[in-house]
Protein backbone atom coordinates (compact mmCIF):
# COMPACT_ATOMS: atom_id res chain seq x y z
CA UNK A 1 0.00 0.00 0.00
CA UNK A 2 1.28 3.45 -0.86
CA UNK A 3 2.24 5.82 1.92
CA UNK A 4 -0.60 8.10 3.02
CA UNK A 5 -0.10 11.87 2.81
CA UNK A 6 -0.75 14.12 5.79
CA UNK A 7 -2.22 17.57 5.24
CA UNK A 8 -3.15 20.43 7.51
CA UNK A 9 -6.74 21.50 6.91
CA UNK A 10 -8.18 24.63 8.45
CA UNK A 11 -11.95 24.52 8.83
CA UNK A 12 -14.56 26.76 10.33
CA UNK A 13 -15.48 25.20 13.69
CA UNK A 14 -19.16 24.95 12.68
CA UNK A 15 -18.20 23.09 9.48
CA UNK A 16 -15.96 20.74 11.46
CA UNK A 17 -18.76 20.05 13.95
CA UNK A 18 -21.19 19.30 11.13
CA UNK A 19 -18.66 16.96 9.47
CA UNK A 20 -18.05 15.21 12.78
CA UNK A 21 -21.77 14.65 13.37
CA UNK A 22 -22.18 13.33 9.81
CA UNK A 23 -19.18 11.03 10.22
CA UNK A 24 -20.57 9.69 13.51
CA UNK A 25 -23.92 8.99 11.82
CA UNK A 26 -22.10 6.89 9.22
CA UNK A 27 -19.73 5.23 11.72
CA UNK A 28 -16.65 6.89 10.25
CA UNK A 29 -13.93 9.07 11.71
CA UNK A 30 -14.01 12.72 10.71
CA UNK A 31 -10.84 12.17 8.68
CA UNK A 32 -12.36 9.21 6.83
CA UNK A 33 -15.53 11.22 6.14
CA UNK A 34 -13.50 14.07 4.62
CA UNK A 35 -11.61 11.61 2.41
CA UNK A 36 -14.87 9.89 1.42
CA UNK A 37 -16.41 13.22 0.40
CA UNK A 38 -13.31 14.35 -1.49
CA UNK A 39 -13.14 11.06 -3.41
CA UNK A 40 -16.85 11.26 -4.27
CA UNK A 41 -16.46 14.86 -5.49
CA UNK A 42 -13.43 13.91 -7.61
CA UNK A 43 -15.27 10.93 -9.11
CA UNK A 44 -18.35 13.03 -9.93
CA UNK A 45 -16.13 15.63 -11.61
CA UNK A 46 -14.31 12.94 -13.59
CA UNK A 47 -11.04 13.83 -11.87
CA UNK A 48 -10.39 10.80 -9.66
CA UNK A 49 -7.11 9.28 -10.88
CA UNK A 50 -7.46 5.72 -12.17
CA UNK A 51 -4.41 4.69 -10.17
CA UNK A 52 -5.81 5.93 -6.85
CA UNK A 53 -5.90 3.21 -4.24
CA UNK A 54 -9.23 2.34 -2.68
CA UNK A 55 -10.04 4.02 0.60
CA UNK A 56 -8.73 1.73 3.33
CA UNK A 57 -11.33 -0.19 5.28
CA UNK A 58 -10.91 0.34 8.96
CA UNK A 59 -12.53 -1.13 12.01
CA UNK A 60 -13.74 -4.59 12.83
CA UNK A 61 -13.89 -7.08 9.96
CA UNK A 62 -17.34 -8.21 8.92
CA UNK A 63 -18.58 -11.51 10.27
CA UNK A 64 -18.53 -14.34 7.78
CA UNK A 65 -21.92 -15.63 6.69
CA UNK A 66 -22.83 -18.79 8.53
CA UNK A 67 -23.10 -21.90 6.44
CA UNK A 68 -26.71 -23.01 5.94
CA UNK A 69 -27.68 -25.69 8.37
CA UNK A 70 -30.80 -27.50 9.42
CA UNK A 71 -33.33 -25.15 10.96
Secondary structure, 3 states (H helix, E strand, C coil): CCCCCCCCCCCCHHHHHHHHHHHHHCCCCHHHHHHHHHHHHHHHCCCCCCCCCCCCCCCCCCCCCCCCCCC
